[in-house]
Amino acid sequence: MEYTVSKLAKISGVSTRTLRYYDEIGLLKPTKIRSNGYRIYGNAEVDKLQQILFYREMGVSLEEIIKLMSDPNYDQAEALISHKKALIQKKEQLEVLIDTVEKTIKYLKGEIEMRDYEKFEGFKQKLVDENEREYGKEVRSKYGDEVVDASNIKLMNMTKEQYEEAQRLSEEINAMLAEAIKSGDPAGKLAQKACQLHKQWLCMFWSEDTYTKEAHKGLGRVYVEDERFKAYYDSIAEGCAEFLSKALDVYCAE
C-alpha cells in the first residue's frame, strides 16, 4: 500500500513536518516522488518509521538512529527483540514505582509500617535498569554475570543514607577531578585523592572480593575506550577520562 505524507502522518501520529524533516536528514526517504512533488511511502517505509518511533521512545537521538539503521548489518527482527526487552524492563520498573507509591500511601494513612530503604526501592530499581540497558552487555562480558548481579543486589539493599553517600561521593569526585586536571599531573596529590575517593565510591557497589587494583585500573581504561563513559567524564573537563585513567594507573601501581 502507498501513502502520501499526510496519510502516513494520519496513521502514525507523526506530523507531516516531522516526516519531511526525516526525509531532509536522510532518516526516512520516500520510496518515490510523483511529478506533482508528492512524497510516496510504501510498506518498507512504514516498517522503518515504526522502528524509528521505537528508538525515539527509548530516548535514542536521531543521529544515533541514522547510524544504527544505516549499518549494513542492521537486522529489523533483532532490533524488535531488543525493543521488546527494553519495554519489558521499563514495564517492570514502572511496576516497582507503582508498588512503592501504593506502599507510601498506605504508610501515610497509618495502615502499614514502611522501612526507610523501601521508600527508595523504585528509584534504585530505575538506576539498575538504566545501567543494565546502557552498559549491561559490555560490563557483563568484562566482569561476568555473578559480579554484576552481586553489584545490583548491593545497590538494591542500600539504605537511604548509603545511597545519599554514594551520590555525594560521586559529586565530590567530579569536583575534585575538575580541579586536579588543571595541574595536568595525574600523579599529583589532588588526582590521587580523587582516585582514593573513586575506590571508596566503587566499593559501595562492588563486593569486597570483587575489588582488585587490576580491576580498578581496567575500569579506568574502559572510561577512555567506551565513548559513553568518555563523554560523561569529558563533560566534567576536557580530557578528564584520559586523565582519570592515567591517575588510576599511578594509584593502582602503588
Secondary structure, DSSP 8 states (H G I E B T S, - for coil): --EEHHHHHHHH---HHHHHHHHHTTSS--SEE-TTS-EEE-HHHHHHHHHHHHHHHTT--HHHHHHHHTSTT--HHHHHHHHHHHHHHHHHHHHHHHHHHHHHHHHHTTSS---GGGGGHHHHHHHHHHHHHHHHHHHHHHH-HHHHHHHHHHHHT--HHHHHHHHHHHHHHHHHHHHHTTTT-TTSHHHHHHHHHHHHHHTTTS-TTT--HHHHHHHHHHHHHSHHHHHHHHTTSTTHHHHHHHHHHHHHH-
